[in-house]
């Protein structure tokens, strides 16, 4: 009996688990360590606690109580496991080291998905409500309170910043890409010698005989005038685009802080400054060098290409690995530059190319990156040995971080492809409704004609010798040959909501077995009251009184085993259809 009293049955998602109460007390301040029979999810008939939670995760949680080690089930998602741990009041940081990497993998996935949300890689056409949400006008849009500018501004913004919002936006994106490509080609081709026009100068010179001659000299060359007109047209479009996008931007500060917009603004200003200095005939080589930033306009293509966005953010996510790569390269370059300098001086070497350690730095970086220009090479055997070590160290140094970068790109790209195939609108899940209290004739109750319900399940458990309440049927076995007793037992099982009418004509206080008094009122007609006020040492038998059926209080079912003072319930009225109960001391 001590062992049976210490056991507890937990029904989680339809799967019953049995353990000891002492086992659940091993981890205090948790949900399972505070189980009491006063909880709403406790079933007194089946003597079990029911939890509508994931049964697969609970198996690992119960094993944590038993063994003190929390393992992560690989057949569930990480957020689901965290939700279950939070419900059972357990700490997720107690996961064992062998499962920690697998368990925390979902956190990396969530970070990747958050980055992809910020990148805005969706190629589907956004709705008007989605566009209004970027401007914070969704409430006014739903209520129809937008003014003229509030209606036009999001449309203009979508025209220039959302290429997939409409056919006009796609046309605008094509025009923008066309001018970017033309500008880059113009900037590159104007440096070609055949695309430049020579600047001739007429000079005079005096010959040996004293005559003066004139000749044309090539002073310099300049790009063809066609490139100037191409750049003017391109920068006119860029200027118009920047101004419009700035005016209709949802947040002006975020627009100015965006790296792509900074590059576009600086490149456009460099063209106007170069044009102004050319008109003033003040050439500046430094300004011409900074005009190379116009090449960076290629970064504007990231607004139209999801692949470029993924590539850029792959390098950003792999920043630690890239820093580690650069650190090891610098370390190896300095070491091998010093080694090759002294190695080439050990033996006689008249063709020594390594005059100093800084000169050896160039050779070391070229060798470690496996480029090998061949402009500098060791001539001695010791120097060749150092060169071989430098090449091998470079291969290993570069090969180690590269797979991490490749895996990051594959991770970003795979999640991007998965998100593009997912439905944009998910099915709405309704919230859990509160359980309604069932009346005496509610559906699912035994005898109500509503089918098998919870009460039927509990009664069937008693009928089929439930391990907890099987003893009650064993004590009723002597009545199995008595037809009236069988009818009384069936009436009790089928009609758990029978009214208690014990000596209603005299008093509601009944003493059973002359040992323990129990107070019953006539309006206690639910199963809960029967379980809340147990009758110690007694079996309650119903007496069915109805028209056409004899009163069972006058029959032989008021039997007792070892009882001297049975208590009989008097019927209320012979003509009424009621269920009266008789308490028989067992």
N, C-alpha and C positions, 0 to 999 in steps of 0.2 A: 504494500500500500504506500510505503514511503517513496518507492521508485515511481509508482504511477502518479502520485501527487506532484512529483517534481517534473513530470513531462509536460510539454506544451506543443500544441499542433498549430502550425502556420500554413494557411492556404493562400498561396501567392499565385494569382493568375490561373487558378484551377488546378495547380499542382500542390499537393499536401506535403509538408515537411514536418518531421517530428524531431524534437530535440529536448534538451533539459533546460529548465529555467536558470540553473546555475551557469550554463554555457552562455546564455544571453547576458548574464551579469558581468561577463569578463570585460566588456567594453562599456563603461558607464557613460551616462549622458547621451545615449542614443535612443532611437525610437523603440528598438526591440528590448532594451533594458528597462523600459518603463511600461511594460504590458500589464494591464490590470483588467479584471472582468467587467469593470465599469465602462470600458471603451465601447463606442457605438459599433465598431466592426467585430465585436465578439459575439459568437453564436453559441448561446448556452445549451442548445439542444445537441449540436454536434461537438460542442466543447472545442471550438477552434477559432482562430483569428483570421479574418479574410482581408487580404490586401489586393487591390486591382492594379498590380504592378507587373513589370517584366519578369517572368519566372526564370529565364536563363541567367539574368544578372544576379538574381537573388541566390542562386546556387553558389556563386562565388562569394557573395556577401556572407552567407551562412557559414561557408568554409572559413572565412576570415574570423568569425567568432570561435570556431572550433580549433583552428591551428594558429591563429595570430598572424597569418600572412595573407595579404590581399593581392590576388592575381587578376589580370585583365583578360576578359574573354574576347577572343579574336573574332567572334561571329557577330559582334554588335559594334555600332558606331561609337566613337569617343564621346560626343556630346550626350548620347543616351546614357552611357555609363556614368557620366558626371551627374546627370539629373537623378539617376537612381541613388547614387551615393549621397546626394544632397537630401533626397527624401528620407533615407534611412539614417540621416544625421552622422555620416561618416566623412572623414577627411580624405580627399583625393590624393593628397601627397603621401599617403601611406602605401601606395602601390609599390610592389617589389621591384628591385632594380632590373630583374630579367624582363619585366613587362613594361618598364618605364618608357623606353624609346617607342615601342609600338603604341602605347597609350597616348603619348604626347604628340604623335604624328598628326592627329586631327587639328591640333593647335596651329601647326605650320600650314596646314591646308586652309584653315580659316583666315590666317594672315594673307595667304596668297589670294584668296577670294576677295578679301577687303581691298587689296591693291588693285585687283582687276576691276572692282566696282569704281575705284577712283579714276582708273584709266579710261573708263567709259568706252569699252570696246564693242558695245552692242551695235549691230548693223541693221537692226530692225527699225521700222519707221516709228518714231515716238508719237504718242498721242498729244493732243493739245493740252490735256490736263498735266501730262508729264513736263511739257515745256513751261506751262504756267507755274509748276511747282518749283522750278529753278529760280523763278523770280519772286517766289513767295506770294503769288496771286491766286492760289488754287481756291481759296475761300470766296474771293470776289468773283472768280470765274464760275463757280457753282451757283452763286447767287445772282449772276448777271449784272454786277455792279461795276464793270470795267469801263473806263473812259476810252476815248479814241486812241490816245498815246499808249495806254496800257494794253490795248488790243494789237496795235501795230508793232510795238517794240519787240515782243517775243517772236513775232513772225520774221522780222528783219534779222534778229539774232539767229534764228534757226536757218535762215537763208545762207548765212556766212559761216556758221559754226557747226551745223548739223547736216552733213552732206546727204544723209539718208532720210531726211525729213520730207522731201518732196522732189519732184523732177526739176524744179527751178534751182533748188539747193545743189542737186547733182551737177547741173550745168555751171553754176557758180564755182563749184569745186574743180571742175575740169578747166575752166578759164584760169583759176588761180594756179593750178599745177602747170598749165601751159606757159604762163608768164615766168614761173620759177625756173622751168627748164630752159626757156629762151634766155633768161638773165644769166644763168650759169654757163650756157654755151657761149654767149657773147663775151663773158668775162674771160673764158679760157681761150677762145679763138683769136681774140684781139692781141694776144701775146705771140702768135705765130708769125715768123718773119715774112711769109708770103701774104699775110693779111694786113701788113702794115705799110704805110706810105712813107717813103724817105723824105726828110726835110733837107732841101738843098740850099746851099749858100754860095753866092757869087763872090769870088775872091779875086783879087788882083795880085800880080807878082811881076817882078822885073827880071828880065832875062840877063844873061851875061853881057850881051851887046848893048844893054841899056834900054831895050824896048819893054813896054808894059803889056802884059797879057792878062786875059780874064779866063777864069775857069770855074766850074761848078764843083763844089765839095759837098759830100753827104755829112751833114752835121749830126743828125739823129733820125729816128723814125717814130711815127705816131700811128695810132690805129686809124682804120678807115672811118670815114664819117658815118657810114651805115651803122657801125656799132654804137655810136653816140645816140642816134635816133632810136635804136632798139632799146638801149638802156633808159632813155627818156620815157618811152611808152611803158616799159616794165615798171619803172619806179613810180610813174603816175598811177598805175593800177595798185601798186603796193601802198602808196600813200592814201588813196581812196579807201582801200580795204581796212587799213589800220584805223583811220578816223571813224569809219562806220562801226567797226567792231568795238571800238572804245566807247562810242556814244551809247550803243545798245547793250553793252556788257552788263550782266546781272550785278557784278561787283567790280568796281573800277580798280580797287587796290589789288585784287587777285589777278586782274588782267595785266597790270603793270609788273607784277612779280613773276609772271609765268616766263620761264627761260626762252621759250620759242618766240614770245612777243618781244622780249628784250633784244634778241638777235635781229628780229625783223626791223625794229625801230632803229637800232644802231646802224644796220646795213643801209637803210634808207637815208638816214642822216649823213652817212659817209659819202653817198653819191652827191647830195646837194652841196656838201662842203667841198668836195673835189671839183664840182662844177664851178663853184664860186671862186676858188683859188685859180682855176684855169683861166677864167675871165679876167682876173686881176693880174694874170701872168706871174703868179708866185707859185712855183712848183715846190713841192715838199715831198721828199722821198719817204719820210716817215709816215705821212698821211697816205701815200700810195700803198705802203706796206699794210696799213690797217684796213685798207679797202678789201683785203683778203677775207674779211668777215662776211662779205657777200656770198662766199661759198657756203657759209653756214646756213644760208637760206634753205638748204636741202633738209634741214631739221623740220621745216614747216610741213614737209611731207608726212610727218608723224600724225598730223591731224587727219590725214586721209588714209593712212595705212596702219592697220592693227599690228602687223608683223614688226614694223619699226618700233612701235611703242613697247612691244614685248621684249625686243632686243635691248632697248635702252634700259628698261627696268630690270632686265636680267643682269646687266652689268652693275646696276645700282644695288640689287639684292646680293650680288657676289662681291661686294666691296671689301669685306674682310679677307676673302680668299685672294683677291687681287693685291691687296696691301701685303699679305703674306708672301705672295709671289715676288713682288718688287723687293721686299726686304731680303729674301734669300738670294735674289739676283745681285743686288748691290753688295751683299756680303761676299758672294762668290767672285764678283768682278774685282773687288779690292784685293782679296786674297791671291787670286791667280795673276793679277797685274804685278804684284810684288814678287811672286815666285818666278814669273817669266823674266822679270828684269834681272834678278840675281842669277837665274839659271843660265842666261845667255852670256853672262860675264865670267862664269867659271872656266870655260874653255876659251881658247883663242878663236876669235870670231871677227874678222875684219869687216864683214857685211852685217853687223849687228843693227837691226831695225829698232831695237828697244833702247832708246837713249835715256829714258826716264820712266818712272812709274806712271805718271799721267798719260804718257804715250801708250803704255801697256794697258791702260783702262779701255781704250778703244778696241784693241785686239781682244781683250777678255770679253767684252760685251758682244762683239761680233761672233766670237767662237761659242759662247754659252748659248746664244740664240740660234746656233747652227746656221748662220748666214754665210760666214766665211768668204769675205771679199778677196782674200789672197794678197792684199796690199802689204800686209805684214805677216811674216811667218818665222818661226824659230829655225835656227840653222844647226844648233848643237843637239846632241842626243838627250841631254838633260832637259833642254828646252822642249824637244819633241815629246818627252814623257809628261812634262807639265801641261803641254797643249792637249794631249790625249785625256788627261784627267779633267781638264777644263771642259772639254766637249762632253764627256760622260756626265759630269756634274750638271752641266746646263740642260742636258736632255732630261735627267731625273727631276731637276728643280722645276722645269716648265711642265712636265707631264703630271706631276702630283695635283696641282690645283685645277687643271683644265677639266677633268671629269666633273668636278663640283659645279663649275660654270655651265657645262653642258647639261647636267642634270637639272639645274635651276631653269634653264631655258626650256627643257622638255616639260618640266612641271608647269611653268607658266603657259606654255603652248597647249598642253593637254587639257588644262582647266579651261582655257579659252574655248577650245573646241567643244568641251562638254557643256559649257554655259550657253553656247550658241545653239545647241540641240535641245536644251531644256525648254519646256513651255514657260512663257512669260507670266501667265496667270495660273496660279495653283488653285486647287479645289478648296473651298472654304470649309473648315471644320467647325462644327457648332460646339459651343461650350457645354460642359456637363450640367445637366439639369438636376435640381435637388430631388431626392427621393420623396415621393408623396406617401403620406400615411394611408394605409389601406383600411377601408371600412370592413364591416362584417360580410358584405356581399360583393367585395371587389373581385375583379377577375384574377385568376391564378390561385385563389383560395380554395381549399378543399371543400367540396359541397356547393360551390357557387356556380359551377358549370363553366368556369373560365379556363379549364385546362390545368395542367400540372404546374404548380408554382413552388415558391420556396417552402411553404408549409408542407406540401406533398412530399418534397424531397426529404424534409426532416422526418416526417412520419414514416416514410419508406425506410429511412436509415434505422429507425427504432424497430420496425417490423423485421428487418433483415439482420437483427442482432448486431447493431452498431457496437464497436469495441468499447465505447464509453458507457452506453446505456443498454447494453445487451443483458445485463443482470436483471433489469426490470422485467423483461419478458420471461426470463427464467423463473422469476418469482411468481409470474402469472400463469405458469404452465399447469398447475393443478386445476385451473378453470377450463382447460381445453375441451373437456368432455361435457361441460354444461352449456347447453344452448343459450340459456339466458345470459350466462357470464360472457360468452363470445359476443353476443349482441351488445352487451354493455361495453366491452373493450373496443369493439368496432366503432361504436358511437363516440367514444372518447377520442379515437384516432382520427375519425373523419370530421368530427365537429369540435375543433379545439376552442371555439368561441362560445361554448355552452355557458349558460348562466349558472352561478352557484347559488342555490337556494337551500341553505342549511338552517332548518328550524326557523323559517322566516316568520312563523306565527308567534314565536315566543321571543327569540333573541338571535342576534347575528354572531355571537361569540360561541365558538365550538371548541371543545377540548377533546383532542384526539389522543387515545391511549392514556388519558388521564395524566399526561406528563408535560406536554408543551402546548400552551394556548396559542391559537392563531386567529386573528381577526379577519373575517371576510365580510365584505359588503355585497349587496345584491347587484350593484352595477359594475362589479369587476367581471367582465365577460371577455377578456382577451387572454391569449396564451402567455403574454408577458406577465400578467398578474399571477398566473399559476406558477410560473417559474420564479417570480419575485417573492412569493409567499409559499415556500415548499412545505409539504406535509411530511414531517419526519416519521418514518416507520409506518406509513399508511399508503394504500392504493385507492385512488379515487375512481369510482365506477359511476357512470352516468345511468340515470333511470329515465327512459323515454316514456312520457305520458302523452297520449294523443287519443283522439276519437277513434274507436274501433280497436284499440290496443290496451290490454289490461295493465294496470299499474304494476311496475316491476318492483316496487317497494314491498309488495306482499309476496313476492316469489322468493326463491332460494338463493338469489345471487348475493345476499348479504351474508356471505360466509367469511370467516376469518380463520387464520391459522395461528393458534396460540393466543387469541384475543378473548378478553372477558367482557369488554364493554364496547361493542360496536356502536357507532353513531349513525343514525338514520336521518336522512333529509326528507322532510315532509313535502309533498307536492303542493303547488300553488293552487291549481284548480283542475278538476278532472277533465274539463272540456278544452283547455288551452293546449296548444302544441308547443311544449317547452322541453328543454333538456335539463333535468335535475341530476345532481351528483350525490353519491353516497360515499363517504369515507370509511374504509374498512381497514382496521389495524392489521398490519402484516407481521 
